[in-house]
Amino acid sequence: MNDNKRNDKHRQAMQKQKAKVDAHIAEASTERGVSVLLTGSGKGKSSSAFGMVMRALGYGQKVAVIQFIKGQQLSGEEIYIRDCCPDIDFYQMGTGFTWNTQDRTADIAAAKTTWAHAEKALTDSRIDLVVLDELTYMIAYKYLDEQMILNYIKNRPEQQSVVVTGRGGGSALKDLVDTVSEVKEVKHAFKAGIKARRGVDF
């Protein structure tokens, strides 16, 4: 096949693709906030959520970030937000990972305190994007009532978007949200004995 035929074939394929994309865009007529679940065994769920934080900030939107589990080990995103984005409503549970605390009663108390900040964000129509980082663990460990969480996500302000991260989360959460993306682990440096890297892993 010569270059002219190859170019013609490519152009025809792209014309068909464009027609499909344009048709889908035309069908999407509802204007409201979206709910997103980033789950799965792979690395990058929280990183993806913070990518959306950067997008929202780029449009001058108001953002709230509530982190469950995390908070004992300093992370790059925390440093950046505290130093460069003081307008973000940022709260961390601050207990670290559950396998470190090994204290279910204290973890539940901390989860309830943290959820109070989530409730405030999910009922504030001035906030455009709410990130509930690692919230799925609070459902899986039964630290927080699942139906309560679902109700707040469902009944949040119409134009507000919410992103939930963490492994699992249950079928009810997956059924409720608009978008579910699963990050699958294929390979991880840590399992090969490579230490977690600043700026990449935390």
Secondary structure as UniProt FT lines:
FT   HELIX           3..27
FT   STRAND          35..39
FT   HELIX           45..58
FT   TURN            59..60
FT   STRAND          63..67
FT   HELIX           76..84
FT   TURN            86..87
FT   STRAND          89..92
FT   HELIX           98..101
FT   HELIX           104..122
FT   TURN            125..126
FT   STRAND          129..133
FT   TURN            134..135
FT   HELIX           136..140
FT   TURN            141..142
FT   HELIX           146..154
FT   TURN            158..159
FT   STRAND          161..165
FT   HELIX           171..176
FT   STRAND          179..182
FT   HELIX           189..192
FT   TURN            198..201
//
